[in-house]
């Protein structure tokens, strides 16, 4: 299998900056592994229900890197509301 290229990464992760692209390429992952990491991030439940083990190795590394682009629960909560008395 062929390792991912910069073009592969920018097609798959359009919001990635140069440092993130370099980190993803440095994992030595393949396009298939990048796709699997994205599938884990999109929805891990069907993969677990299909009996797939949790992501490990390069796929796990990619999940960790790509998860930085996922909105956190704090982002979902919206702005903090303050009241003045």
N, CA, C and O atoms as a CHARMM CRD file, in Angstrom:
* protein
*
  340
    1    1 UNK  N      0.83800  -1.18600   0.00000 PROA 1      0.00000
    2    1 UNK  CA     0.00000   0.00000   0.00000 PROA 1      0.00000
    3    1 UNK  C      0.88500   1.25200   0.00000 PROA 1      0.00000
    4    1 UNK  O      2.00700   1.25400   0.50500 PROA 1      0.00000
    5    2 UNK  N      0.34400   2.28200  -0.57200 PROA 2      0.00000
    6    2 UNK  CA     1.07500   3.52600  -0.68300 PROA 2      0.00000
    7    2 UNK  C      0.75200   4.44800   0.48400 PROA 2      0.00000
    8    2 UNK  O     -0.39400   4.54300   0.92300 PROA 2      0.00000
    9    3 UNK  N      1.77900   5.12200   0.97400 PROA 3      0.00000
   10    3 UNK  CA     1.56200   6.08800   2.05300 PROA 3      0.00000
   11    3 UNK  C      0.81400   7.30100   1.51400 PROA 3      0.00000
   12    3 UNK  O      0.87200   7.60200   0.32200 PROA 3      0.00000
   13    4 UNK  N      0.11400   7.98800   2.40200 PROA 4      0.00000
   14    4 UNK  CA    -0.65600   9.15500   1.99800 PROA 4      0.00000
   15    4 UNK  C      0.26900  10.30700   1.60200 PROA 4      0.00000
   16    4 UNK  O      1.38900  10.44000   2.09500 PROA 4      0.00000
   17    5 UNK  N     -0.23800  11.11300   0.71000 PROA 5      0.00000
   18    5 UNK  CA     0.48300  12.29300   0.24500 PROA 5      0.00000
   19    5 UNK  C     -0.21700  13.54100   0.76300 PROA 5      0.00000
   20    5 UNK  O     -1.30200  13.46600   1.34000 PROA 5      0.00000
   21    6 UNK  N      0.40800  14.66900   0.55400 PROA 6      0.00000
   22    6 UNK  CA    -0.18500  15.95700   0.93400 PROA 6      0.00000
   23    6 UNK  C     -1.54000  16.13000   0.24400 PROA 6      0.00000
   24    6 UNK  O     -2.50100  16.57800   0.86900 PROA 6      0.00000
   25    7 UNK  N     -1.61900  15.77700  -1.03900 PROA 7      0.00000
   26    7 UNK  CA    -2.88400  15.89300  -1.76900 PROA 7      0.00000
   27    7 UNK  C     -3.96900  15.02800  -1.14600 PROA 7      0.00000
   28    7 UNK  O     -5.11700  15.45500  -1.02700 PROA 7      0.00000
   29    8 UNK  N     -3.60700  13.80900  -0.74700 PROA 8      0.00000
   30    8 UNK  CA    -4.57700  12.91800  -0.09300 PROA 8      0.00000
   31    8 UNK  C     -5.12200  13.55700   1.17600 PROA 8      0.00000
   32    8 UNK  O     -6.32500  13.52300   1.43300 PROA 8      0.00000
   33    9 UNK  N     -4.22800  14.13900   1.96400 PROA 9      0.00000
   34    9 UNK  CA    -4.63300  14.73600   3.23400 PROA 9      0.00000
   35    9 UNK  C     -5.51500  15.95300   2.99800 PROA 9      0.00000
   36    9 UNK  O     -6.54800  16.10200   3.65000 PROA 9      0.00000
   37   10 UNK  N     -5.12200  16.82900   2.07100 PROA 10     0.00000
   38   10 UNK  CA    -5.91500  18.04100   1.85700 PROA 10     0.00000
   39   10 UNK  C     -7.28800  17.71700   1.27100 PROA 10     0.00000
   40   10 UNK  O     -8.25100  18.44100   1.52100 PROA 10     0.00000
   41   11 UNK  N     -7.38800  16.64100   0.49700 PROA 11     0.00000
   42   11 UNK  CA    -8.70500  16.22100  -0.00200 PROA 11     0.00000
   43   11 UNK  C     -9.58100  15.70300   1.13400 PROA 11     0.00000
   44   11 UNK  O    -10.78300  15.96500   1.16800 PROA 11     0.00000
   45   12 UNK  N     -8.98100  14.97800   2.05000 PROA 12     0.00000
   46   12 UNK  CA    -9.74400  14.35800   3.13800 PROA 12     0.00000
   47   12 UNK  C    -10.01500  15.31200   4.29600 PROA 12     0.00000
   48   12 UNK  O    -11.05500  15.22000   4.94900 PROA 12     0.00000
   49   13 UNK  N     -9.08700  16.22200   4.54900 PROA 13     0.00000
   50   13 UNK  CA    -9.19000  17.11200   5.70900 PROA 13     0.00000
   51   13 UNK  C     -8.92500  18.53000   5.22200 PROA 13     0.00000
   52   13 UNK  O     -7.81700  19.04900   5.35500 PROA 13     0.00000
   53   14 UNK  N     -9.93800  19.13600   4.66800 PROA 14     0.00000
   54   14 UNK  CA    -9.76400  20.43200   4.01400 PROA 14     0.00000
   55   14 UNK  C     -9.32500  21.53300   4.97600 PROA 14     0.00000
   56   14 UNK  O     -8.66700  22.48300   4.55000 PROA 14     0.00000
   57   15 UNK  N     -9.66800  21.43500   6.25100 PROA 15     0.00000
   58   15 UNK  CA    -9.33100  22.49200   7.19900 PROA 15     0.00000
   59   15 UNK  C     -7.94900  22.30600   7.83000 PROA 15     0.00000
   60   15 UNK  O     -7.57000  23.09000   8.70100 PROA 15     0.00000
   61   16 UNK  N     -7.18800  21.29200   7.41500 PROA 16     0.00000
   62   16 UNK  CA    -5.88000  21.02600   8.01700 PROA 16     0.00000
   63   16 UNK  C     -4.84900  22.07200   7.60600 PROA 16     0.00000
   64   16 UNK  O     -4.76400  22.46600   6.44300 PROA 16     0.00000
   65   17 UNK  N     -4.07000  22.51000   8.59100 PROA 17     0.00000
   66   17 UNK  CA    -2.98200  23.44700   8.29600 PROA 17     0.00000
   67   17 UNK  C     -1.71800  22.64500   7.95900 PROA 17     0.00000
   68   17 UNK  O     -1.72000  21.41600   8.02600 PROA 17     0.00000
   69   18 UNK  N     -0.65200  23.34500   7.59900 PROA 18     0.00000
   70   18 UNK  CA     0.57900  22.67200   7.17400 PROA 18     0.00000
   71   18 UNK  C      1.16900  21.76900   8.25400 PROA 18     0.00000
   72   18 UNK  O      1.67900  20.69100   7.94900 PROA 18     0.00000
   73   19 UNK  N      1.10200  22.19600   9.50200 PROA 19     0.00000
   74   19 UNK  CA     1.65800  21.39200  10.59600 PROA 19     0.00000
   75   19 UNK  C      0.85500  20.10700  10.76500 PROA 19     0.00000
   76   19 UNK  O      1.42700  19.03100  10.93800 PROA 19     0.00000
   77   20 UNK  N     -0.45700  20.21900  10.71600 PROA 20     0.00000
   78   20 UNK  CA    -1.30800  19.03500  10.85800 PROA 20     0.00000
   79   20 UNK  C     -1.10300  18.09000   9.68400 PROA 20     0.00000
   80   20 UNK  O     -1.03200  16.87500   9.86600 PROA 20     0.00000
   81   21 UNK  N     -1.00900  18.64100   8.49000 PROA 21     0.00000
   82   21 UNK  CA    -0.75800  17.79900   7.31200 PROA 21     0.00000
   83   21 UNK  C      0.55100  17.03200   7.49300 PROA 21     0.00000
   84   21 UNK  O      0.61600  15.83500   7.21300 PROA 21     0.00000
   85   22 UNK  N      1.58000  17.71400   7.95500 PROA 22     0.00000
   86   22 UNK  CA     2.87600  17.06400   8.18200 PROA 22     0.00000
   87   22 UNK  C      2.76400  15.97300   9.24400 PROA 22     0.00000
   88   22 UNK  O      3.35300  14.90200   9.09700 PROA 22     0.00000
   89   23 UNK  N      2.00800  16.23900  10.31300 PROA 23     0.00000
   90   23 UNK  CA     1.81900  15.23300  11.36700 PROA 23     0.00000
   91   23 UNK  C      1.10800  13.99900  10.82500 PROA 23     0.00000
   92   23 UNK  O      1.46700  12.87200  11.16500 PROA 23     0.00000
   93   24 UNK  N      0.10300  14.21200   9.98600 PROA 24     0.00000
   94   24 UNK  CA    -0.63900  13.08300   9.41800 PROA 24     0.00000
   95   24 UNK  C      0.26700  12.26600   8.50000 PROA 24     0.00000
   96   24 UNK  O      0.29100  11.03800   8.58100 PROA 24     0.00000
   97   25 UNK  N      1.00500  12.93800   7.63900 PROA 25     0.00000
   98   25 UNK  CA     1.91300  12.22900   6.72900 PROA 25     0.00000
   99   25 UNK  C      2.98600  11.48400   7.51500 PROA 25     0.00000
  100   25 UNK  O      3.37700  10.37900   7.14100 PROA 25     0.00000
  101   26 UNK  N      3.46200  12.08800   8.60600 PROA 26     0.00000
  102   26 UNK  CA     4.52400  11.47900   9.42100 PROA 26     0.00000
  103   26 UNK  C      4.09500  10.16700  10.07600 PROA 26     0.00000
  104   26 UNK  O      4.94600   9.37900  10.48800 PROA 26     0.00000
  105   27 UNK  N      2.79300   9.92400  10.17900 PROA 27     0.00000
  106   27 UNK  CA     2.34500   8.65900  10.76900 PROA 27     0.00000
  107   27 UNK  C      2.69400   7.47400   9.87600 PROA 27     0.00000
  108   27 UNK  O      2.76100   6.33400  10.33700 PROA 27     0.00000
  109   28 UNK  N      2.91900   7.75800   8.57800 PROA 28     0.00000
  110   28 UNK  CA     3.20300   6.67300   7.64400 PROA 28     0.00000
  111   28 UNK  C      1.95100   5.92800   7.21400 PROA 28     0.00000
  112   28 UNK  O      2.03200   4.84400   6.63700 PROA 28     0.00000
  113   29 UNK  N      0.80000   6.50900   7.49700 PROA 29     0.00000
  114   29 UNK  CA    -0.48000   5.86000   7.21100 PROA 29     0.00000
  115   29 UNK  C     -0.76700   5.81100   5.70800 PROA 29     0.00000
  116   29 UNK  O     -0.15700   6.52200   4.91000 PROA 29     0.00000
  117   30 UNK  N     -1.70800   4.95400   5.36000 PROA 30     0.00000
  118   30 UNK  CA    -2.18700   4.83500   3.99000 PROA 30     0.00000
  119   30 UNK  C     -3.51400   5.57400   3.85600 PROA 30     0.00000
  120   30 UNK  O     -4.10200   5.99700   4.85000 PROA 30     0.00000
  121   31 UNK  N     -3.97400   5.72200   2.62800 PROA 31     0.00000
  122   31 UNK  CA    -5.27300   6.35700   2.37800 PROA 31     0.00000
  123   31 UNK  C     -6.37900   5.55500   3.06700 PROA 31     0.00000
  124   31 UNK  O     -7.30800   6.13600   3.62900 PROA 31     0.00000
  125   32 UNK  N     -6.28300   4.23400   3.02500 PROA 32     0.00000
  126   32 UNK  CA    -7.29500   3.39000   3.67900 PROA 32     0.00000
  127   32 UNK  C     -7.31100   3.61300   5.18700 PROA 32     0.00000
  128   32 UNK  O     -8.37900   3.64200   5.79800 PROA 32     0.00000
  129   33 UNK  N     -6.13400   3.77100   5.79000 PROA 33     0.00000
  130   33 UNK  CA    -6.07600   4.01400   7.22600 PROA 33     0.00000
  131   33 UNK  C     -6.64400   5.39200   7.57300 PROA 33     0.00000
  132   33 UNK  O     -7.29600   5.55300   8.60500 PROA 33     0.00000
  133   34 UNK  N     -6.40300   6.36900   6.72600 PROA 34     0.00000
  134   34 UNK  CA    -6.98200   7.69200   6.93600 PROA 34     0.00000
  135   34 UNK  C     -8.50900   7.62300   6.85200 PROA 34     0.00000
  136   34 UNK  O     -9.21000   8.23500   7.65800 PROA 34     0.00000
  137   35 UNK  N     -9.00700   6.88800   5.88900 PROA 35     0.00000
  138   35 UNK  CA   -10.45800   6.72100   5.74900 PROA 35     0.00000
  139   35 UNK  C    -11.04100   6.00100   6.96200 PROA 35     0.00000
  140   35 UNK  O    -12.12400   6.35100   7.43200 PROA 35     0.00000
  141   36 UNK  N    -10.33500   5.00600   7.46400 PROA 36     0.00000
  142   36 UNK  CA   -10.81700   4.27900   8.64300 PROA 36     0.00000
  143   36 UNK  C    -10.84300   5.19600   9.86400 PROA 36     0.00000
  144   36 UNK  O    -11.78400   5.14700  10.65600 PROA 36     0.00000
  145   37 UNK  N     -9.82200   6.02700  10.01800 PROA 37     0.00000
  146   37 UNK  CA    -9.79100   6.97100  11.14500 PROA 37     0.00000
  147   37 UNK  C    -10.95800   7.93700  11.04800 PROA 37     0.00000
  148   37 UNK  O    -11.58900   8.25800  12.05500 PROA 37     0.00000
  149   38 UNK  N    -11.24600   8.40000   9.84200 PROA 38     0.00000
  150   38 UNK  CA   -12.38100   9.31100   9.67200 PROA 38     0.00000
  151   38 UNK  C    -13.69200   8.60700   9.98200 PROA 38     0.00000
  152   38 UNK  O    -14.60800   9.21900  10.53200 PROA 38     0.00000
  153   39 UNK  N    -13.79300   7.33100   9.63600 PROA 39     0.00000
  154   39 UNK  CA   -15.00600   6.57000   9.95100 PROA 39     0.00000
  155   39 UNK  C    -15.18100   6.43100  11.45900 PROA 39     0.00000
  156   39 UNK  O    -16.30000   6.53300  11.96200 PROA 39     0.00000
  157   40 UNK  N    -14.09000   6.19800  12.18700 PROA 40     0.00000
  158   40 UNK  CA   -14.17000   6.11400  13.64200 PROA 40     0.00000
  159   40 UNK  C    -14.64700   7.43400  14.22800 PROA 40     0.00000
  160   40 UNK  O    -15.45500   7.44800  15.15600 PROA 40     0.00000
  161   41 UNK  N    -14.15400   8.53700  13.69200 PROA 41     0.00000
  162   41 UNK  CA   -14.55900   9.83400  14.21600 PROA 41     0.00000
  163   41 UNK  C    -16.00700  10.16000  13.87200 PROA 41     0.00000
  164   41 UNK  O    -16.72900  10.74900  14.67700 PROA 41     0.00000
  165   42 UNK  N    -16.41800   9.77800  12.69000 PROA 42     0.00000
  166   42 UNK  CA   -17.78000  10.09600  12.24400 PROA 42     0.00000
  167   42 UNK  C    -18.81700   9.37600  13.09800 PROA 42     0.00000
  168   42 UNK  O    -19.83500   9.95800  13.47300 PROA 42     0.00000
  169   43 UNK  N    -18.55400   8.12000  13.39900 PROA 43     0.00000
  170   43 UNK  CA   -19.51700   7.35600  14.18900 PROA 43     0.00000
  171   43 UNK  C    -18.90900   6.00900  14.51600 PROA 43     0.00000
  172   43 UNK  O    -18.87100   5.11800  13.66700 PROA 43     0.00000
  173   44 UNK  N    -18.43100   5.85300  15.74500 PROA 44     0.00000
  174   44 UNK  CA   -17.77400   4.60900  16.11800 PROA 44     0.00000
  175   44 UNK  C    -18.74000   3.47500  16.43900 PROA 44     0.00000
  176   44 UNK  O    -18.34200   2.31100  16.44100 PROA 44     0.00000
  177   45 UNK  N    -19.98900   3.79400  16.70600 PROA 45     0.00000
  178   45 UNK  CA   -20.93900   2.75700  17.11400 PROA 45     0.00000
  179   45 UNK  C    -21.12600   1.65000  16.07000 PROA 45     0.00000
  180   45 UNK  O    -21.06600   0.47500  16.43300 PROA 45     0.00000
  181   46 UNK  N    -21.35200   1.97600  14.77500 PROA 46     0.00000
  182   46 UNK  CA   -21.49300   0.88700  13.80400 PROA 46     0.00000
  183   46 UNK  C    -20.24400   0.02100  13.69600 PROA 46     0.00000
  184   46 UNK  O    -20.34700  -1.18600  13.47600 PROA 46     0.00000
  185   47 UNK  N    -19.06500   0.62200  13.84800 PROA 47     0.00000
  186   47 UNK  CA   -17.83300  -0.16000  13.77500 PROA 47     0.00000
  187   47 UNK  C    -17.73100  -1.10500  14.96200 PROA 47     0.00000
  188   47 UNK  O    -17.31500  -2.25400  14.81300 PROA 47     0.00000
  189   48 UNK  N    -18.11100  -0.62200  16.14100 PROA 48     0.00000
  190   48 UNK  CA   -18.09300  -1.48200  17.31700 PROA 48     0.00000
  191   48 UNK  C    -19.13700  -2.58400  17.19500 PROA 48     0.00000
  192   48 UNK  O    -18.87400  -3.73400  17.54600 PROA 48     0.00000
  193   49 UNK  N    -20.32500  -2.23500  16.69700 PROA 49     0.00000
  194   49 UNK  CA   -21.38500  -3.22300  16.52400 PROA 49     0.00000
  195   49 UNK  C    -21.01400  -4.28600  15.49900 PROA 49     0.00000
  196   49 UNK  O    -21.50700  -5.41200  15.56200 PROA 49     0.00000
  197   50 UNK  N    -20.14700  -3.93200  14.55600 PROA 50     0.00000
  198   50 UNK  CA   -19.69900  -4.88900  13.54400 PROA 50     0.00000
  199   50 UNK  C    -18.56700  -5.76100  14.08100 PROA 50     0.00000
  200   50 UNK  O    -18.01800  -6.59500  13.36200 PROA 50     0.00000
  201   51 UNK  N    -18.22500  -5.55800  15.35400 PROA 51     0.00000
  202   51 UNK  CA   -17.19000  -6.38600  15.96500 PROA 51     0.00000
  203   51 UNK  C    -15.77900  -5.90600  15.70400 PROA 51     0.00000
  204   51 UNK  O    -14.81900  -6.63200  15.96200 PROA 51     0.00000
  205   52 UNK  N    -15.63900  -4.69100  15.19600 PROA 52     0.00000
  206   52 UNK  CA   -14.30600  -4.15500  14.93200 PROA 52     0.00000
  207   52 UNK  C    -13.65500  -3.76800  16.25500 PROA 52     0.00000
  208   52 UNK  O    -14.29400  -3.15600  17.11100 PROA 52     0.00000
  209   53 UNK  N    -12.38800  -4.12500  16.42100 PROA 53     0.00000
  210   53 UNK  CA   -11.69900  -3.67500  17.63700 PROA 53     0.00000
  211   53 UNK  C    -11.47000  -2.16800  17.57200 PROA 53     0.00000
  212   53 UNK  O    -11.48000  -1.58000  16.49000 PROA 53     0.00000
  213   54 UNK  N    -11.26700  -1.55500  18.71400 PROA 54     0.00000
  214   54 UNK  CA   -10.97900  -0.12800  18.73400 PROA 54     0.00000
  215   54 UNK  C     -9.74000   0.16100  17.89000 PROA 54     0.00000
  216   54 UNK  O     -8.86400  -0.69000  17.73500 PROA 54     0.00000
  217   55 UNK  N     -9.68500   1.35300  17.35700 PROA 55     0.00000
  218   55 UNK  CA    -8.57000   1.74500  16.50200 PROA 55     0.00000
  219   55 UNK  C     -7.25100   1.63800  17.26700 PROA 55     0.00000
  220   55 UNK  O     -7.15700   2.01000  18.43600 PROA 55     0.00000
  221   56 UNK  N     -6.24600   1.12300  16.57900 PROA 56     0.00000
  222   56 UNK  CA    -4.91000   1.00200  17.16400 PROA 56     0.00000
  223   56 UNK  C     -3.87300   1.42700  16.13100 PROA 56     0.00000
  224   56 UNK  O     -4.19300   1.62900  14.96000 PROA 56     0.00000
  225   57 UNK  N     -2.64400   1.55700  16.57300 PROA 57     0.00000
  226   57 UNK  CA    -1.54000   1.85100  15.66900 PROA 57     0.00000
  227   57 UNK  C     -1.69400   3.17200  14.94300 PROA 57     0.00000
  228   57 UNK  O     -2.04800   4.18900  15.54000 PROA 57     0.00000
  229   58 UNK  N     -1.42100   3.14500  13.63400 PROA 58     0.00000
  230   58 UNK  CA    -1.47200   4.37800  12.84900 PROA 58     0.00000
  231   58 UNK  C     -2.88000   4.94900  12.78700 PROA 58     0.00000
  232   58 UNK  O     -3.05400   6.16700  12.78600 PROA 58     0.00000
  233   59 UNK  N     -3.88900   4.08300  12.73400 PROA 59     0.00000
  234   59 UNK  CA    -5.26900   4.57300  12.70200 PROA 59     0.00000
  235   59 UNK  C     -5.57600   5.32400  13.99600 PROA 59     0.00000
  236   59 UNK  O     -6.21500   6.37600  13.96500 PROA 59     0.00000
  237   60 UNK  N     -5.13100   4.79800  15.11700 PROA 60     0.00000
  238   60 UNK  CA    -5.33700   5.48600  16.40300 PROA 60     0.00000
  239   60 UNK  C     -4.63300   6.83800  16.40000 PROA 60     0.00000
  240   60 UNK  O     -5.18800   7.83400  16.86500 PROA 60     0.00000
  241   61 UNK  N     -3.40200   6.87000  15.87400 PROA 61     0.00000
  242   61 UNK  CA    -2.66800   8.13900  15.78300 PROA 61     0.00000
  243   61 UNK  C     -3.44700   9.14500  14.95400 PROA 61     0.00000
  244   61 UNK  O     -3.54200  10.31800  15.31800 PROA 61     0.00000
  245   62 UNK  N     -4.00400   8.68600  13.83900 PROA 62     0.00000
  246   62 UNK  CA    -4.78400   9.57500  12.97600 PROA 62     0.00000
  247   62 UNK  C     -6.04800  10.05400  13.67600 PROA 62     0.00000
  248   62 UNK  O     -6.41300  11.22400  13.56400 PROA 62     0.00000
  249   63 UNK  N     -6.71500   9.16300  14.39600 PROA 63     0.00000
  250   63 UNK  CA    -7.91200   9.55300  15.14500 PROA 63     0.00000
  251   63 UNK  C     -7.55600  10.66300  16.13200 PROA 63     0.00000
  252   63 UNK  O     -8.29000  11.64100  16.27000 PROA 63     0.00000
  253   64 UNK  N     -6.43000  10.50200  16.81400 PROA 64     0.00000
  254   64 UNK  CA    -6.01000  11.51800  17.78500 PROA 64     0.00000
  255   64 UNK  C     -5.76000  12.86000  17.09800 PROA 64     0.00000
  256   64 UNK  O     -6.17800  13.90100  17.60500 PROA 64     0.00000
  257   65 UNK  N     -5.09200  12.84300  15.96400 PROA 65     0.00000
  258   65 UNK  CA    -4.79800  14.08500  15.24000 PROA 65     0.00000
  259   65 UNK  C     -6.08400  14.70500  14.70400 PROA 65     0.00000
  260   65 UNK  O     -6.31800  15.90200  14.86900 PROA 65     0.00000
  261   66 UNK  N     -6.91000  13.89200  14.06600 PROA 66     0.00000
  262   66 UNK  CA    -8.13400  14.41100  13.45300 PROA 66     0.00000
  263   66 UNK  C     -9.15100  14.87700  14.48700 PROA 66     0.00000
  264   66 UNK  O     -9.96200  15.76000  14.20700 PROA 66     0.00000
  265   67 UNK  N     -9.11200  14.29200  15.67400 PROA 67     0.00000
  266   67 UNK  CA   -10.08700  14.68500  16.69900 PROA 67     0.00000
  267   67 UNK  C     -9.88200  16.12800  17.13700 PROA 67     0.00000
  268   67 UNK  O    -10.78200  16.73000  17.72200 PROA 67     0.00000
  269   68 UNK  N     -8.71200  16.68600  16.86300 PROA 68     0.00000
  270   68 UNK  CA    -8.47600  18.09700  17.18700 PROA 68     0.00000
  271   68 UNK  C     -9.38400  19.01300  16.37500 PROA 68     0.00000
  272   68 UNK  O     -9.58800  20.17100  16.74200 PROA 68     0.00000
  273   69 UNK  N     -9.93200  18.49900  15.27200 PROA 69     0.00000
  274   69 UNK  CA   -10.82400  19.29500  14.43700 PROA 69     0.00000
  275   69 UNK  C    -12.28700  19.13500  14.83500 PROA 69     0.00000
  276   69 UNK  O    -13.15500  19.85000  14.33400 PROA 69     0.00000
  277   70 UNK  N    -12.55500  18.19800  15.73400 PROA 70     0.00000
  278   70 UNK  CA   -13.91800  17.98000  16.19300 PROA 70     0.00000
  279   70 UNK  C    -14.29500  19.06700  17.18500 PROA 70     0.00000
  280   70 UNK  O    -13.48300  19.41900  18.04100 PROA 70     0.00000
  281   71 UNK  N    -15.50600  19.61000  17.09300 PROA 71     0.00000
  282   71 UNK  CA   -15.90800  20.61100  18.08200 PROA 71     0.00000
  283   71 UNK  C    -15.98900  19.97900  19.46200 PROA 71     0.00000
  284   71 UNK  O    -16.47500  18.85700  19.61000 PROA 71     0.00000
  285   72 UNK  N    -15.52100  20.68600  20.45500 PROA 72     0.00000
  286   72 UNK  CA   -15.59000  20.16400  21.81600 PROA 72     0.00000
  287   72 UNK  C    -16.98600  20.41800  22.37100 PROA 72     0.00000
  288   72 UNK  O    -17.77500  21.16200  21.78800 PROA 72     0.00000
  289   73 UNK  N    -17.28000  19.78500  23.51500 PROA 73     0.00000
  290   73 UNK  CA   -18.58100  19.98900  24.14300 PROA 73     0.00000
  291   73 UNK  C    -18.73500  21.44200  24.55500 PROA 73     0.00000
  292   73 UNK  O    -19.84500  21.97500  24.54100 PROA 73     0.00000
  293   74 UNK  N    -17.64000  22.08800  24.91900 PROA 74     0.00000
  294   74 UNK  CA   -17.71100  23.49700  25.29500 PROA 74     0.00000
  295   74 UNK  C    -18.12900  24.34100  24.09700 PROA 74     0.00000
  296   74 UNK  O    -18.88400  25.30200  24.24800 PROA 74     0.00000
  297   75 UNK  N    -17.63700  23.98600  22.89500 PROA 75     0.00000
  298   75 UNK  CA   -18.02000  24.72700  21.69300 PROA 75     0.00000
  299   75 UNK  C    -19.50500  24.58000  21.41100 PROA 75     0.00000
  300   75 UNK  O    -20.14800  25.51800  20.93900 PROA 75     0.00000
  301   76 UNK  N    -20.05400  23.39300  21.70200 PROA 76     0.00000
  302   76 UNK  CA   -21.46500  23.12100  21.44600 PROA 76     0.00000
  303   76 UNK  C    -22.37600  23.86400  22.42900 PROA 76     0.00000
  304   76 UNK  O    -23.54400  24.11200  22.12900 PROA 76     0.00000
  305   77 UNK  N    -21.84900  24.21300  23.58200 PROA 77     0.00000
  306   77 UNK  CA   -22.67200  24.83900  24.62500 PROA 77     0.00000
  307   77 UNK  C    -23.02900  26.27900  24.30500 PROA 77     0.00000
  308   77 UNK  O    -23.97100  26.82800  24.87500 PROA 77     0.00000
  309   78 UNK  N    -22.29900  26.88200  23.41700 PROA 78     0.00000
  310   78 UNK  CA   -22.56200  28.27000  23.07300 PROA 78     0.00000
  311   78 UNK  C    -21.88100  29.20000  24.04700 PROA 78     0.00000
  312   78 UNK  O    -21.19000  28.74800  24.96000 PROA 78     0.00000
  313   79 UNK  N    -22.06300  30.47400  23.86900 PROA 79     0.00000
  314   79 UNK  CA   -21.38400  31.43800  24.73900 PROA 79     0.00000
  315   79 UNK  C    -21.92800  31.38200  26.15500 PROA 79     0.00000
  316   79 UNK  O    -23.10300  31.09100  26.38300 PROA 79     0.00000
  317   80 UNK  N    -21.05500  31.66400  27.08600 PROA 80     0.00000
  318   80 UNK  CA   -21.47300  31.69500  28.49700 PROA 80     0.00000
  319   80 UNK  C    -22.35700  32.91400  28.69900 PROA 80     0.00000
  320   80 UNK  O    -22.11000  33.97700  28.12900 PROA 80     0.00000
  321   81 UNK  N    -23.37100  32.75200  29.50200 PROA 81     0.00000
  322   81 UNK  CA   -24.29200  33.85400  29.77800 PROA 81     0.00000
  323   81 UNK  C    -23.94600  34.39400  31.16000 PROA 81     0.00000
  324   81 UNK  O    -23.88700  33.65600  32.14300 PROA 81     0.00000
  325   82 UNK  N    -23.72300  35.67300  31.20300 PROA 82     0.00000
  326   82 UNK  CA   -23.44800  36.31100  32.48700 PROA 82     0.00000
  327   82 UNK  C    -24.55000  37.31400  32.77300 PROA 82     0.00000
  328   82 UNK  O    -25.10300  37.94200  31.87100 PROA 82     0.00000
  329   83 UNK  N    -24.84800  37.44200  34.04600 PROA 83     0.00000
  330   83 UNK  CA   -25.87100  38.41500  34.42900 PROA 83     0.00000
  331   83 UNK  C    -25.24400  39.44000  35.33600 PROA 83     0.00000
  332   83 UNK  O    -24.35300  39.13100  36.12700 PROA 83     0.00000
  333   84 UNK  N    -25.71200  40.65500  35.21600 PROA 84     0.00000
  334   84 UNK  CA   -25.25100  41.71400  36.09600 PROA 84     0.00000
  335   84 UNK  C    -26.37100  42.07200  37.04800 PROA 84     0.00000
  336   84 UNK  O    -27.53100  42.21200  36.66000 PROA 84     0.00000
  337   85 UNK  N    -25.99500  42.21500  38.28800 PROA 85     0.00000
  338   85 UNK  CA   -27.01900  42.54800  39.27800 PROA 85     0.00000
  339   85 UNK  C    -26.82500  43.93500  39.79200 PROA 85     0.00000
  340   85 UNK  O    -27.59300  44.39500  40.63600 PROA 85     0.00000
